[in-house]
Amino acid sequence: MRYPSLTFRQWQALVRHFAKEARGLGGPVVVGVNRLGRPFTAHFHPARRLKPGQVARLVKRLGLTPEEFREWYAGRKR
């Protein structure tokens, strides 16, 4: 699956929706626990878009399948 690029707000919404716990959502570094109970760290500069490769890594760190991401992303675009 080819992932789209995400804005800072979309990135925050993705982490809020799928992470059990997340600290630092207002800043460029988020530390949290994914829904599988594993810790993750994600870095993102607020003034830039998250590139498709970075989105793929974030999806993997959050413990999502490509289908789950696709459903979430399609719901956000409406």
PyMOL Python script that loads the backbone (N, CA, C, O; Angstrom):
from pymol import cmd

cmd.read_pdbstr("""\
ATOM      1  N   MET A   1       0.840  -1.189   0.000  1.00  0.00           N
ATOM      2  CA  MET A   1       0.000   0.000   0.000  1.00  0.00           C
ATOM      3  C   MET A   1       0.875   1.238   0.000  1.00  0.00           C
ATOM      4  O   MET A   1       1.867   1.301   0.725  1.00  0.00           O
ATOM      5  N   ARG A   2       0.519   2.201  -0.793  1.00  0.00           N
ATOM      6  CA  ARG A   2       1.221   3.489  -0.792  1.00  0.00           C
ATOM      7  C   ARG A   2       0.485   4.412   0.166  1.00  0.00           C
ATOM      8  O   ARG A   2      -0.716   4.643   0.026  1.00  0.00           O
ATOM      9  N   TYR A   3       1.209   4.929   1.126  1.00  0.00           N
ATOM     10  CA  TYR A   3       0.616   5.818   2.119  1.00  0.00           C
ATOM     11  C   TYR A   3       0.650   7.267   1.648  1.00  0.00           C
ATOM     12  O   TYR A   3       1.555   7.651   0.907  1.00  0.00           O
ATOM     13  N   PRO A   4      -0.317   8.074   2.065  1.00  0.00           N
ATOM     14  CA  PRO A   4      -0.292   9.501   1.726  1.00  0.00           C
ATOM     15  C   PRO A   4       0.628  10.249   2.691  1.00  0.00           C
ATOM     16  O   PRO A   4       1.011   9.707   3.728  1.00  0.00           O
ATOM     17  N   SER A   5       0.977  11.467   2.362  1.00  0.00           N
ATOM     18  CA  SER A   5       1.692  12.304   3.323  1.00  0.00           C
ATOM     19  C   SER A   5       0.651  12.885   4.285  1.00  0.00           C
ATOM     20  O   SER A   5      -0.510  13.061   3.915  1.00  0.00           O
ATOM     21  N   LEU A   6       1.066  13.177   5.510  1.00  0.00           N
ATOM     22  CA  LEU A   6       0.149  13.695   6.522  1.00  0.00           C
ATOM     23  C   LEU A   6       0.620  15.042   7.041  1.00  0.00           C
ATOM     24  O   LEU A   6       1.821  15.300   7.117  1.00  0.00           O
ATOM     25  N   THR A   7      -0.324  15.898   7.398  1.00  0.00           N
ATOM     26  CA  THR A   7      -0.004  17.159   8.052  1.00  0.00           C
ATOM     27  C   THR A   7       0.194  16.901   9.541  1.00  0.00           C
ATOM     28  O   THR A   7      -0.060  15.798  10.026  1.00  0.00           O
ATOM     29  N   PHE A   8       0.643  17.908  10.256  1.00  0.00           N
ATOM     30  CA  PHE A   8       0.860  17.775  11.695  1.00  0.00           C
ATOM     31  C   PHE A   8      -0.441  17.439  12.416  1.00  0.00           C
ATOM     32  O   PHE A   8      -0.445  16.596  13.314  1.00  0.00           O
ATOM     33  N   ARG A   9      -1.542  18.081  12.041  1.00  0.00           N
ATOM     34  CA  ARG A   9      -2.835  17.803  12.686  1.00  0.00           C
ATOM     35  C   ARG A   9      -3.325  16.392  12.400  1.00  0.00           C
ATOM     36  O   ARG A   9      -3.874  15.735  13.285  1.00  0.00           O
ATOM     37  N   GLN A  10      -3.133  15.923  11.182  1.00  0.00           N
ATOM     38  CA  GLN A  10      -3.523  14.553  10.850  1.00  0.00           C
ATOM     39  C   GLN A  10      -2.686  13.553  11.642  1.00  0.00           C
ATOM     40  O   GLN A  10      -3.199  12.542  12.120  1.00  0.00           O
ATOM     41  N   TRP A  11      -1.406  13.842  11.774  1.00  0.00           N
ATOM     42  CA  TRP A  11      -0.496  12.991  12.540  1.00  0.00           C
ATOM     43  C   TRP A  11      -0.942  12.915  13.996  1.00  0.00           C
ATOM     44  O   TRP A  11      -0.979  11.830  14.576  1.00  0.00           O
ATOM     45  N   GLN A  12      -1.283  14.062  14.591  1.00  0.00           N
ATOM     46  CA  GLN A  12      -1.771  14.083  15.976  1.00  0.00           C
ATOM     47  C   GLN A  12      -3.064  13.283  16.107  1.00  0.00           C
ATOM     48  O   GLN A  12      -3.227  12.518  17.058  1.00  0.00           O
ATOM     49  N   ALA A  13      -3.980  13.456  15.161  1.00  0.00           N
ATOM     50  CA  ALA A  13      -5.259  12.739  15.211  1.00  0.00           C
ATOM     51  C   ALA A  13      -5.045  11.229  15.102  1.00  0.00           C
ATOM     52  O   ALA A  13      -5.723  10.458  15.782  1.00  0.00           O
ATOM     53  N   LEU A  14      -4.119  10.806  14.263  1.00  0.00           N
ATOM     54  CA  LEU A  14      -3.819   9.380  14.111  1.00  0.00           C
ATOM     55  C   LEU A  14      -3.305   8.796  15.420  1.00  0.00           C
ATOM     56  O   LEU A  14      -3.752   7.733  15.851  1.00  0.00           O
ATOM     57  N   VAL A  15      -2.374   9.488  16.043  1.00  0.00           N
ATOM     58  CA  VAL A  15      -1.812   9.009  17.307  1.00  0.00           C
ATOM     59  C   VAL A  15      -2.886   9.011  18.396  1.00  0.00           C
ATOM     60  O   VAL A  15      -2.991   8.047  19.153  1.00  0.00           O
ATOM     61  N   ARG A  16      -3.677  10.068  18.485  1.00  0.00           N
ATOM     62  CA  ARG A  16      -4.756  10.123  19.488  1.00  0.00           C
ATOM     63  C   ARG A  16      -5.743   8.973  19.321  1.00  0.00           C
ATOM     64  O   ARG A  16      -6.201   8.385  20.301  1.00  0.00           O
ATOM     65  N   HIS A  17      -6.062   8.663  18.081  1.00  0.00           N
ATOM     66  CA  HIS A  17      -7.082   7.648  17.795  1.00  0.00           C
ATOM     67  C   HIS A  17      -6.599   6.227  18.111  1.00  0.00           C
ATOM     68  O   HIS A  17      -7.374   5.415  18.616  1.00  0.00           O
ATOM     69  N   PHE A  18      -5.342   5.920  17.823  1.00  0.00           N
ATOM     70  CA  PHE A  18      -4.888   4.531  17.920  1.00  0.00           C
ATOM     71  C   PHE A  18      -3.945   4.229  19.079  1.00  0.00           C
ATOM     72  O   PHE A  18      -3.719   3.054  19.368  1.00  0.00           O
ATOM     73  N   ALA A  19      -3.389   5.216  19.751  1.00  0.00           N
ATOM     74  CA  ALA A  19      -2.487   4.947  20.869  1.00  0.00           C
ATOM     75  C   ALA A  19      -3.271   4.836  22.173  1.00  0.00           C
ATOM     76  O   ALA A  19      -4.238   5.566  22.393  1.00  0.00           O
ATOM     77  N   LYS A  20      -2.845   3.922  23.027  1.00  0.00           N
ATOM     78  CA  LYS A  20      -3.473   3.803  24.348  1.00  0.00           C
ATOM     79  C   LYS A  20      -3.083   4.998  25.209  1.00  0.00           C
ATOM     80  O   LYS A  20      -3.890   5.518  25.979  1.00  0.00           O
ATOM     81  N   GLU A  21      -1.846   5.416  25.064  1.00  0.00           N
ATOM     82  CA  GLU A  21      -1.307   6.503  25.874  1.00  0.00           C
ATOM     83  C   GLU A  21      -0.300   7.267  25.023  1.00  0.00           C
ATOM     84  O   GLU A  21       0.494   6.659  24.305  1.00  0.00           O
ATOM     85  N   ALA A  22      -0.328   8.598  25.098  1.00  0.00           N
ATOM     86  CA  ALA A  22       0.623   9.401  24.333  1.00  0.00           C
ATOM     87  C   ALA A  22       0.940  10.673  25.101  1.00  0.00           C
ATOM     88  O   ALA A  22       0.039  11.367  25.570  1.00  0.00           O
ATOM     89  N   ARG A  23       2.227  10.972  25.226  1.00  0.00           N
ATOM     90  CA  ARG A  23       2.680  12.198  25.879  1.00  0.00           C
ATOM     91  C   ARG A  23       3.424  13.049  24.862  1.00  0.00           C
ATOM     92  O   ARG A  23       4.172  12.525  24.037  1.00  0.00           O
ATOM     93  N   GLY A  24       3.220  14.353  24.921  1.00  0.00           N
ATOM     94  CA  GLY A  24       3.936  15.278  24.056  1.00  0.00           C
ATOM     95  C   GLY A  24       3.270  15.540  22.727  1.00  0.00           C
ATOM     96  O   GLY A  24       3.950  15.898  21.766  1.00  0.00           O
ATOM     97  N   LEU A  25       1.957  15.374  22.638  1.00  0.00           N
ATOM     98  CA  LEU A  25       1.277  15.564  21.357  1.00  0.00           C
ATOM     99  C   LEU A  25       1.341  16.990  20.828  1.00  0.00           C
ATOM    100  O   LEU A  25       1.142  17.197  19.631  1.00  0.00           O
ATOM    101  N   GLY A  26       1.605  17.966  21.660  1.00  0.00           N
ATOM    102  CA  GLY A  26       1.706  19.344  21.196  1.00  0.00           C
ATOM    103  C   GLY A  26       3.055  19.674  20.593  1.00  0.00           C
ATOM    104  O   GLY A  26       3.213  20.710  19.948  1.00  0.00           O
ATOM    105  N   GLY A  27       4.028  18.801  20.796  1.00  0.00           N
ATOM    106  CA  GLY A  27       5.380  19.067  20.327  1.00  0.00           C
ATOM    107  C   GLY A  27       5.818  18.092  19.258  1.00  0.00           C
ATOM    108  O   GLY A  27       5.024  17.276  18.791  1.00  0.00           O
ATOM    109  N   PRO A  28       7.086  18.174  18.866  1.00  0.00           N
ATOM    110  CA  PRO A  28       7.584  17.351  17.770  1.00  0.00           C
ATOM    111  C   PRO A  28       7.913  15.900  18.143  1.00  0.00           C
ATOM    112  O   PRO A  28       8.114  15.077  17.249  1.00  0.00           O
ATOM    113  N   VAL A  29       7.974  15.566  19.435  1.00  0.00           N
ATOM    114  CA  VAL A  29       8.293  14.201  19.855  1.00  0.00           C
ATOM    115  C   VAL A  29       7.161  13.664  20.712  1.00  0.00           C
ATOM    116  O   VAL A  29       6.769  14.281  21.702  1.00  0.00           O
ATOM    117  N   VAL A  30       6.641  12.513  20.325  1.00  0.00           N
ATOM    118  CA  VAL A  30       5.575  11.859  21.084  1.00  0.00           C
ATOM    119  C   VAL A  30       6.104  10.526  21.581  1.00  0.00           C
ATOM    120  O   VAL A  30       6.677   9.745  20.822  1.00  0.00           O
ATOM    121  N   VAL A  31       5.903  10.281  22.864  1.00  0.00           N
ATOM    122  CA  VAL A  31       6.262   9.013  23.479  1.00  0.00           C
ATOM    123  C   VAL A  31       4.973   8.415  23.993  1.00  0.00           C
ATOM    124  O   VAL A  31       4.187   9.095  24.652  1.00  0.00           O
ATOM    125  N   GLY A  32       4.750   7.153  23.699  1.00  0.00           N
ATOM    126  CA  GLY A  32       3.499   6.562  24.129  1.00  0.00           C
ATOM    127  C   GLY A  32       3.525   5.052  24.117  1.00  0.00           C
ATOM    128  O   GLY A  32       4.571   4.423  23.958  1.00  0.00           O
ATOM    129  N   VAL A  33       2.323   4.482  24.294  1.00  0.00           N
ATOM    130  CA  VAL A  33       2.137   3.040  24.275  1.00  0.00           C
ATOM    131  C   VAL A  33       1.101   2.740  23.198  1.00  0.00           C
ATOM    132  O   VAL A  33       0.019   3.327  23.187  1.00  0.00           O
ATOM    133  N   ASN A  34       1.436   1.825  22.296  1.00  0.00           N
ATOM    134  CA  ASN A  34       0.479   1.493  21.242  1.00  0.00           C
ATOM    135  C   ASN A  34      -0.593   0.564  21.793  1.00  0.00           C
ATOM    136  O   ASN A  34      -0.528   0.165  22.956  1.00  0.00           O
ATOM    137  N   ARG A  35      -1.554   0.225  20.992  1.00  0.00           N
ATOM    138  CA  ARG A  35      -2.673  -0.565  21.484  1.00  0.00           C
ATOM    139  C   ARG A  35      -2.302  -2.010  21.785  1.00  0.00           C
ATOM    140  O   ARG A  35      -3.090  -2.738  22.390  1.00  0.00           O
ATOM    141  N   LEU A  36      -1.105  -2.435  21.368  1.00  0.00           N
ATOM    142  CA  LEU A  36      -0.613  -3.769  21.700  1.00  0.00           C
ATOM    143  C   LEU A  36       0.167  -3.767  23.014  1.00  0.00           C
ATOM    144  O   LEU A  36       0.629  -4.812  23.473  1.00  0.00           O
ATOM    145  N   GLY A  37       0.310  -2.577  23.618  1.00  0.00           N
ATOM    146  CA  GLY A  37       1.030  -2.449  24.883  1.00  0.00           C
ATOM    147  C   GLY A  37       2.514  -2.213  24.740  1.00  0.00           C
ATOM    148  O   GLY A  37       3.239  -2.229  25.735  1.00  0.00           O
ATOM    149  N   ARG A  38       2.978  -1.993  23.534  1.00  0.00           N
ATOM    150  CA  ARG A  38       4.408  -1.760  23.302  1.00  0.00           C
ATOM    151  C   ARG A  38       4.693  -0.260  23.253  1.00  0.00           C
ATOM    152  O   ARG A  38       3.899   0.503  22.701  1.00  0.00           O
ATOM    153  N   PRO A  39       5.817   0.168  23.823  1.00  0.00           N
ATOM    154  CA  PRO A  39       6.163   1.590  23.784  1.00  0.00           C
ATOM    155  C   PRO A  39       6.609   2.005  22.380  1.00  0.00           C
ATOM    156  O   PRO A  39       7.156   1.202  21.623  1.00  0.00           O
ATOM    157  N   PHE A  40       6.362   3.273  22.050  1.00  0.00           N
ATOM    158  CA  PHE A  40       6.810   3.812  20.768  1.00  0.00           C
ATOM    159  C   PHE A  40       7.215   5.266  20.955  1.00  0.00           C
ATOM    160  O   PHE A  40       6.766   5.946  21.877  1.00  0.00           O
ATOM    161  N   THR A  41       8.073   5.719  20.056  1.00  0.00           N
ATOM    162  CA  THR A  41       8.478   7.119  19.996  1.00  0.00           C
ATOM    163  C   THR A  41       8.324   7.561  18.550  1.00  0.00           C
ATOM    164  O   THR A  41       8.711   6.844  17.627  1.00  0.00           O
ATOM    165  N   ALA A  42       7.760   8.740  18.363  1.00  0.00           N
ATOM    166  CA  ALA A  42       7.577   9.274  17.011  1.00  0.00           C
ATOM    167  C   ALA A  42       8.045  10.725  16.988  1.00  0.00           C
ATOM    168  O   ALA A  42       7.705  11.504  17.879  1.00  0.00           O
ATOM    169  N   HIS A  43       8.821  11.086  15.974  1.00  0.00           N
ATOM    170  CA  HIS A  43       9.349  12.436  15.804  1.00  0.00           C
ATOM    171  C   HIS A  43       8.711  13.064  14.573  1.00  0.00           C
ATOM    172  O   HIS A  43       8.573  12.423  13.531  1.00  0.00           O
ATOM    173  N   PHE A  44       8.323  14.334  14.711  1.00  0.00           N
ATOM    174  CA  PHE A  44       7.710  15.014  13.565  1.00  0.00           C
ATOM    175  C   PHE A  44       7.804  16.514  13.784  1.00  0.00           C
ATOM    176  O   PHE A  44       7.422  17.018  14.841  1.00  0.00           O
ATOM    177  N   HIS A  45       8.312  17.230  12.785  1.00  0.00           N
ATOM    178  CA  HIS A  45       8.415  18.682  12.866  1.00  0.00           C
ATOM    179  C   HIS A  45       7.071  19.295  12.477  1.00  0.00           C
ATOM    180  O   HIS A  45       6.562  18.991  11.398  1.00  0.00           O
ATOM    181  N   PRO A  46       6.474  20.150  13.319  1.00  0.00           N
ATOM    182  CA  PRO A  46       5.146  20.708  13.055  1.00  0.00           C
ATOM    183  C   PRO A  46       5.008  21.494  11.748  1.00  0.00           C
ATOM    184  O   PRO A  46       3.904  21.580  11.210  1.00  0.00           O
ATOM    185  N   ALA A  47       6.067  22.054  11.236  1.00  0.00           N
ATOM    186  CA  ALA A  47       5.977  22.876  10.027  1.00  0.00           C
ATOM    187  C   ALA A  47       6.118  22.059   8.743  1.00  0.00           C
ATOM    188  O   ALA A  47       5.991  22.609   7.649  1.00  0.00           O
ATOM    189  N   ARG A  48       6.374  20.770   8.858  1.00  0.00           N
ATOM    190  CA  ARG A  48       6.562  19.932   7.675  1.00  0.00           C
ATOM    191  C   ARG A  48       5.484  18.864   7.577  1.00  0.00           C
ATOM    192  O   ARG A  48       4.798  18.558   8.553  1.00  0.00           O
ATOM    193  N   ARG A  49       5.349  18.306   6.386  1.00  0.00           N
ATOM    194  CA  ARG A  49       4.430  17.167   6.193  1.00  0.00           C
ATOM    195  C   ARG A  49       5.190  15.877   6.475  1.00  0.00           C
ATOM    196  O   ARG A  49       6.392  15.785   6.226  1.00  0.00           O
ATOM    197  N   LEU A  50       4.490  14.898   6.989  1.00  0.00           N
ATOM    198  CA  LEU A  50       5.069  13.578   7.225  1.00  0.00           C
ATOM    199  C   LEU A  50       5.073  12.838   5.890  1.00  0.00           C
ATOM    200  O   LEU A  50       4.015  12.653   5.288  1.00  0.00           O
ATOM    201  N   LYS A  51       6.228  12.418   5.423  1.00  0.00           N
ATOM    202  CA  LYS A  51       6.369  11.758   4.128  1.00  0.00           C
ATOM    203  C   LYS A  51       5.767  10.353   4.175  1.00  0.00           C
ATOM    204  O   LYS A  51       5.647   9.772   5.254  1.00  0.00           O
ATOM    205  N   PRO A  52       5.385   9.798   3.013  1.00  0.00           N
ATOM    206  CA  PRO A  52       4.763   8.473   2.983  1.00  0.00           C
ATOM    207  C   PRO A  52       5.563   7.372   3.683  1.00  0.00           C
ATOM    208  O   PRO A  52       4.977   6.518   4.348  1.00  0.00           O
ATOM    209  N   GLY A  53       6.867   7.381   3.547  1.00  0.00           N
ATOM    210  CA  GLY A  53       7.700   6.378   4.232  1.00  0.00           C
ATOM    211  C   GLY A  53       7.635   6.522   5.738  1.00  0.00           C
ATOM    212  O   GLY A  53       7.627   5.528   6.464  1.00  0.00           O
ATOM    213  N   GLN A  54       7.587   7.763   6.211  1.00  0.00           N
ATOM    214  CA  GLN A  54       7.475   8.012   7.645  1.00  0.00           C
ATOM    215  C   GLN A  54       6.099   7.598   8.155  1.00  0.00           C
ATOM    216  O   GLN A  54       5.975   7.105   9.276  1.00  0.00           O
ATOM    217  N   VAL A  55       5.068   7.797   7.338  1.00  0.00           N
ATOM    218  CA  VAL A  55       3.716   7.365   7.712  1.00  0.00           C
ATOM    219  C   VAL A  55       3.702   5.845   7.858  1.00  0.00           C
ATOM    220  O   VAL A  55       3.104   5.323   8.799  1.00  0.00           O
ATOM    221  N   ALA A  56       4.351   5.132   6.942  1.00  0.00           N
ATOM    222  CA  ALA A  56       4.405   3.670   7.006  1.00  0.00           C
ATOM    223  C   ALA A  56       5.070   3.213   8.310  1.00  0.00           C
ATOM    224  O   ALA A  56       4.594   2.270   8.943  1.00  0.00           O
ATOM    225  N   ARG A  57       6.153   3.862   8.713  1.00  0.00           N
ATOM    226  CA  ARG A  57       6.830   3.503   9.966  1.00  0.00           C
ATOM    227  C   ARG A  57       5.947   3.802  11.175  1.00  0.00           C
ATOM    228  O   ARG A  57       5.906   3.020  12.125  1.00  0.00           O
ATOM    229  N   LEU A  58       5.243   4.931  11.139  1.00  0.00           N
ATOM    230  CA  LEU A  58       4.359   5.282  12.250  1.00  0.00           C
ATOM    231  C   LEU A  58       3.210   4.283  12.365  1.00  0.00           C
ATOM    232  O   LEU A  58       2.847   3.877  13.470  1.00  0.00           O
ATOM    233  N   VAL A  59       2.644   3.889  11.237  1.00  0.00           N
ATOM    234  CA  VAL A  59       1.561   2.902  11.243  1.00  0.00           C
ATOM    235  C   VAL A  59       2.050   1.599  11.867  1.00  0.00           C
ATOM    236  O   VAL A  59       1.343   0.973  12.658  1.00  0.00           O
ATOM    237  N   LYS A  60       3.252   1.202  11.508  1.00  0.00           N
ATOM    238  CA  LYS A  60       3.832  -0.029  12.067  1.00  0.00           C
ATOM    239  C   LYS A  60       4.066   0.115  13.568  1.00  0.00           C
ATOM    240  O   LYS A  60       3.773  -0.807  14.329  1.00  0.00           O
ATOM    241  N   ARG A  61       4.586   1.255  14.000  1.00  0.00           N
ATOM    242  CA  ARG A  61       4.838   1.483  15.434  1.00  0.00           C
ATOM    243  C   ARG A  61       3.550   1.507  16.248  1.00  0.00           C
ATOM    244  O   ARG A  61       3.537   1.105  17.412  1.00  0.00           O
ATOM    245  N   LEU A  62       2.466   1.980  15.634  1.00  0.00           N
ATOM    246  CA  LEU A  62       1.180   2.020  16.329  1.00  0.00           C
ATOM    247  C   LEU A  62       0.479   0.663  16.326  1.00  0.00           C
ATOM    248  O   LEU A  62      -0.552   0.502  16.979  1.00  0.00           O
ATOM    249  N   GLY A  63       1.025  -0.312  15.599  1.00  0.00           N
ATOM    250  CA  GLY A  63       0.454  -1.644  15.559  1.00  0.00           C
ATOM    251  C   GLY A  63      -0.785  -1.747  14.687  1.00  0.00           C
ATOM    252  O   GLY A  63      -1.684  -2.540  14.965  1.00  0.00           O
ATOM    253  N   LEU A  64      -0.832  -0.943  13.629  1.00  0.00           N
ATOM    254  CA  LEU A  64      -1.987  -0.937  12.729  1.00  0.00           C
ATOM    255  C   LEU A  64      -1.722  -1.791  11.497  1.00  0.00           C
ATOM    256  O   LEU A  64      -0.574  -2.045  11.131  1.00  0.00           O
ATOM    257  N   THR A  65      -2.793  -2.220  10.876  1.00  0.00           N
ATOM    258  CA  THR A  65      -2.683  -2.855   9.569  1.00  0.00           C
ATOM    259  C   THR A  65      -2.926  -1.768   8.521  1.00  0.00           C
ATOM    260  O   THR A  65      -3.532  -0.742   8.830  1.00  0.00           O
ATOM    261  N   PRO A  66      -2.470  -1.976   7.303  1.00  0.00           N
ATOM    262  CA  PRO A  66      -2.744  -0.987   6.250  1.00  0.00           C
ATOM    263  C   PRO A  66      -4.243  -0.752   6.042  1.00  0.00           C
ATOM    264  O   PRO A  66      -4.660   0.364   5.733  1.00  0.00           O
ATOM    265  N   GLU A  67      -5.044  -1.793   6.211  1.00  0.00           N
ATOM    266  CA  GLU A  67      -6.494  -1.656   6.036  1.00  0.00           C
ATOM    267  C   GLU A  67      -7.094  -0.744   7.105  1.00  0.00           C
ATOM    268  O   GLU A  67      -7.953   0.086   6.806  1.00  0.00           O
ATOM    269  N   GLU A  68      -6.640  -0.899   8.355  1.00  0.00           N
ATOM    270  CA  GLU A  68      -7.133  -0.043   9.436  1.00  0.00           C
ATOM    271  C   GLU A  68      -6.773   1.415   9.173  1.00  0.00           C
ATOM    272  O   GLU A  68      -7.587   2.313   9.389  1.00  0.00           O
ATOM    273  N   PHE A  69      -5.536   1.643   8.702  1.00  0.00           N
ATOM    274  CA  PHE A  69      -5.131   3.008   8.393  1.00  0.00           C
ATOM    275  C   PHE A  69      -5.976   3.568   7.258  1.00  0.00           C
ATOM    276  O   PHE A  69      -6.428   4.711   7.319  1.00  0.00           O
ATOM    277  N   ARG A  70      -6.187   2.759   6.218  1.00  0.00           N
ATOM    278  CA  ARG A  70      -6.975   3.201   5.064  1.00  0.00           C
ATOM    279  C   ARG A  70      -8.390   3.602   5.490  1.00  0.00           C
ATOM    280  O   ARG A  70      -8.900   4.629   5.042  1.00  0.00           O
ATOM    281  N   GLU A  71      -9.025   2.802   6.350  1.00  0.00           N
ATOM    282  CA  GLU A  71     -10.370   3.119   6.848  1.00  0.00           C
ATOM    283  C   GLU A  71     -10.359   4.420   7.653  1.00  0.00           C
ATOM    284  O   GLU A  71     -11.239   5.265   7.484  1.00  0.00           O
ATOM    285  N   TRP A  72      -9.367   4.581   8.523  1.00  0.00           N
ATOM    286  CA  TRP A  72      -9.260   5.802   9.333  1.00  0.00           C
ATOM    287  C   TRP A  72      -9.066   7.005   8.421  1.00  0.00           C
ATOM    288  O   TRP A  72      -9.728   8.029   8.595  1.00  0.00           O
ATOM    289  N   TYR A  73      -8.170   6.892   7.457  1.00  0.00           N
ATOM    290  CA  TYR A  73      -7.851   8.007   6.564  1.00  0.00           C
ATOM    291  C   TYR A  73      -9.057   8.376   5.695  1.00  0.00           C
ATOM    292  O   TYR A  73      -9.332   9.557   5.480  1.00  0.00           O
ATOM    293  N   ALA A  74      -9.764   7.381   5.203  1.00  0.00           N
ATOM    294  CA  ALA A  74     -10.952   7.650   4.379  1.00  0.00           C
ATOM    295  C   ALA A  74     -12.019   8.348   5.208  1.00  0.00           C
ATOM    296  O   ALA A  74     -12.705   9.234   4.699  1.00  0.00           O
ATOM    297  N   GLY A  75     -12.173   7.974   6.461  1.00  0.00           N
ATOM    298  CA  GLY A  75     -13.145   8.616   7.344  1.00  0.00           C
ATOM    299  C   GLY A  75     -12.774  10.058   7.667  1.00  0.00           C
ATOM    300  O   GLY A  75     -13.656  10.892   7.875  1.00  0.00           O
ATOM    301  N   ARG A  76     -11.482  10.360   7.711  1.00  0.00           N
ATOM    302  CA  ARG A  76     -11.008  11.723   8.018  1.00  0.00           C
ATOM    303  C   ARG A  76     -11.233  12.658   6.834  1.00  0.00           C
ATOM    304  O   ARG A  76     -11.405  13.861   7.027  1.00  0.00           O
ATOM    305  N   LYS A  77     -11.235  12.132   5.623  1.00  0.00           N
ATOM    306  CA  LYS A  77     -11.340  12.980   4.429  1.00  0.00           C
ATOM    307  C   LYS A  77     -12.772  13.429   4.152  1.00  0.00           C
ATOM    308  O   LYS A  77     -12.990  14.365   3.383  1.00  0.00           O
ATOM    309  N   ARG A  78     -13.746  12.770   4.772  1.00  0.00           N
ATOM    310  CA  ARG A  78     -15.153  13.135   4.512  1.00  0.00           C
ATOM    311  C   ARG A  78     -15.513  14.421   5.165  1.00  0.00           C
ATOM    312  O   ARG A  78     -16.652  14.875   5.050  1.00  0.00           O
TER     313      ARG A  78
END
""", "prot")
cmd.dss("prot")
cmd.show_as("cartoon", "prot")
cmd.util.cbc("prot")
cmd.orient("prot")
